[in-house]
Every structure is written in structure tokens, then in C-alpha cells.
Amino acid sequence: MGKQARPRSVAENEAQAIGRMIRISPQKLNLVAASIRGLNAEKALAELSFSSRRIAADVKKVLQSAIANAENNHGLDMDALFVKEASVGKALVMKRFHPRARGRSGRIQKPFSHLKIVVSEREETA
């Protein structure tokens, strides 16, 4: 007796990983996510390894998690994987205040983002 298994949110030949509360604005994170959409898994890892953007290391960690999920949990072939989807969502925004001139204050916004990466197994074309 227990709860029934929840149906998979992705297809049988896909695996996903989600990075939550990443400390960067969604707009900046989407620039890095757009650079790996549609690439093979190895090429995407290489792209992130040599990227000059600070957040590329966090994106690489989420991508490696998606690849590991595909290989270990779903038995997919690592050599046939590609990044099917890399979507960015908005999380909370911390509001802070900074003192300014003449007794005023300036509002500082510190945004957070969510990142979802879906890797899929490419069908063999004969």
C-alpha cells in the first residue's frame, strides 16, 4: 500500500535536470542557455567549459546532472544525447536598499532564476 507512481513529465527517450534559485537574472542566464540549445551533449559541455560568463559553471553542473540522469536512471546512450530544451524561469527577487545622497535611498534588486535542461536521445538516421 502506497502512493501510485507519478507519470513521467518527459518522454521515454528524454531526461531532465532542474537548477533552482540560481543567483543571476533570467535575462543573463538565458544568454548562456541559448548558446547550448540543440547542441550535442559533448559539444554543449565544451561550450560551457570555455565560456567566459560566470554563470556557465552552474549551467554546466545542471547539464551534467541531466546527462547523469539520462544514463543512470533511464538507461539512455550518452553518445546520442543532445540538449532538446534549456528553459529559464524567473524566481524570487531580493530587495535591498542602498543609502544615496541627501537622505534618500536607492533600491537594489537581486534576482534569482530557475533553469530546466531536457536532454533527449537522438534517433539513428540510417
Steps between C-alpha positions, in 0.01 A plus 500: 500500500646831399461784263481427130800599295472839339510487118819627338494865399728433202500233229662158533811601303553821701639600839501831681674692777382817669719760667302716738581833665804581287624845600490684167236682300297288257605720209871433557443129565299469179800624298702202620207256465442614141862420413451129576148437366500233233868404545631150564569433868880493455502819294279675754734401784798629302316824423427556869852403609658773288231764544616825659170558680493441876174306500624245244639284781156467661336424164767235437423338836128477415581358153729237653219406738257460208752279317554289813122465545468384141777246533434361849125536552366450148771291331554736206813500284723792599655533154159557338381772741429858399354801681136502396385778731674756720238726653544779752239619748476781747531430872483741790664843509670613820454871562774690676550871562814703459542848651525778244560873516284746694340241728346294224534132430544301182338164451728211406338193343672164523316260266504119507422259215396142433661294223351185344708292260348208308733265313367259242640201316546571132340245271742314276459605136603220268 
